[in-house]
Amino acid sequence: MNTYNTPAYFTRFEHLNMSRTVNGVLTVRFNTNGGPIIFTGTDHREFVEAFSQIAQDRDNKVVILTGTGDEFFAQIDGPSLGDITNPRDWDKTWWEGQQSLQNLTSIGVPVISAVNGPAIVHSEFALTADIILASEKAYFQDYPHLTFGIVPGDGMQTVWARALGEYRNKYFHYTQQKITAAEAKTLGVVAEVLPDNSALLARANELAEQLLSIPELTRRHMRAMFVAPLRKALLEQVGYGLAVEGITATDLRIATEEKAKQENNT
């Protein structure tokens, strides 16, 4: 893939691989050591700046978000996120969680998500796109929150409510429902399902080239217009959602301490 005017930020973030065509199609690939991403506390912090840099770069004409190998975003290094039961640590996470989504939705050109496999961690990133494509083996789920025992308040509650409707969203989260690519297409979340990842990326790039035929200001303002309601909803809901997520994390720690104390007294 030919690139031009390669900015320094393309190689600044360890778990984001970026490349851009001569026409300005930026592909952002989540990865760890060349394989599927294992999301860390460092990523939680760095994605704030990464998404901001992408949004500010006017040489980006269309953006494609995708994963590596057979996973879009499916692994998380919980301990690296720090002590989520400590309000002082959580305050940083609270700010970063809001800001990363605001910066992602501030990208002023069309965004295509090419979901190449399970999207079970931070699938809200995929759902900030204008066009969502998926491979046949992809599926969506909110795995970490209820697995850890905490509220899904980091934007998952917002993007999926807009995608599924209020009641399906509740079912999705309460039951940790898995939604296959085919089911997501039926629900109107995914636009196209492709047979494999090669076809997926080829179609994403084909659509990106098609979008480039739209006059630039029209293309940019279509993105701004379409993403504005989601951006507003995220601004209104994620701060509160992350606050109660932190409350529930702290409650789990207190419950564990109380249980240990009771066992020691018996």
Beta strands, then each sheet from edge to edge (+ up, - down):
strand 1: 16-20
strand 2: 25-30
strand 3: 38-39
strand 4: 62-66
strand 5: 75-76
strand 6: 111-115
strand 7: 131-135
strand 8: 139-140
strand 9: 179-180
strand 10: 192-194
sheet 1: 1+ 2- 4- 6- 7- 10-
sheet 2: 3+ 5+
sheet 3: 8+ 9-
end
